[in-house]
Amino acid sequence: MRILGIESSCDETGVALVETTGDALPRLLSHALYSQIEMHQAYGGVVPELASRDHIRRVLPLTRQVMAEAGAQLVDIDVVAYTRGPGLAGALLVGSGVACALAASLGKPVLGVHHLEGHLLSPFLSADPPEFPFIALLVSGGHTQLMRVDGVGRYELLGETIDDAAGEAFDKSAKLMGLPYPGGPGLSRLAEQGDPTAYKLPRPLLYSGDFDFSFAGLKTAVLTQTKKIGPAAHTEGAPERADLAASTQAAIVEVLLKKSMAALKSSGLTRLVVAGGVGANRELRRQLNEACAKARVRVHYPELHLCTDNGAMIAMAAAMRLQSGAQVAEARYSFDVKPRWPLHELV
């Protein structure tokens, strides 16, 4: 079975083709991705209307590219999968509409996929795929969650952010330091030049006794610190700016690390999966690798190029849902999208 996956939830257009054979893990045949970062940089963030219009321009050429690289024809597709939510409503409608129209023209069934489930299952595309059950740290955009995962579609929410997510804390703090959009990766690169102990920043809910997160207070503390530092907090090459970036990253990473290790200890599980864009952070990976090695816990990540939004994770999630029997693809071409759709409500 060959599944075409289309991702268009925000500012990246992704298309991919995966193939399933029996009960074996689905195999990625080809994928293509177009990022709108350069377009949105002029505005300091994602402009939803521009994002939607650009998805319209990109999705069909990317589909042709994916099929050509896989050496396949459109008629070889067995199922067309697409991101149903969560995400920007207009952007989701583009991918959903194209997927359903393509499937209808081919007489093939469609499958709407949860964007976060795509991230959650993306490590199964890596050279070191995990095994169920595991604890998952999902750190993607506006989402920071800890979940127990016993199988495809079998998710127990352990804790989540009550305000700003880790990705938002990275991006908003970076903006306060005058770093261009997207700020998170830029802050992480700048942090490599700084002292993570230079500024004492809060670690919200670190000792709350539960698995919830809160990063809004950290963002406020960074704002206060930039005012104390003055112009150097926004000056390229200033050591104070690098130190603030390093201190901010250290605060975020410590909370993610300790909450994840506490969830593992509480569950008794010995396998951790980290997924989502923040999962590409080098310092987070370094500290998690060290802590997990000490605790004799296996830790798994997506390949670096699959940490951001992409079509491969959508095709993979669809394939695994079909294999497990968690969902059935249907030849019904009316569709809706779910801009707000908690993962633990997925059925």
Order of alpha helices (4+ residues) and beta strands (2+ residues): beta-beta-beta-alpha-alpha-beta-alpha-beta-alpha-beta-beta-beta-alpha-alpha-alpha-alpha-beta-alpha-beta-alpha
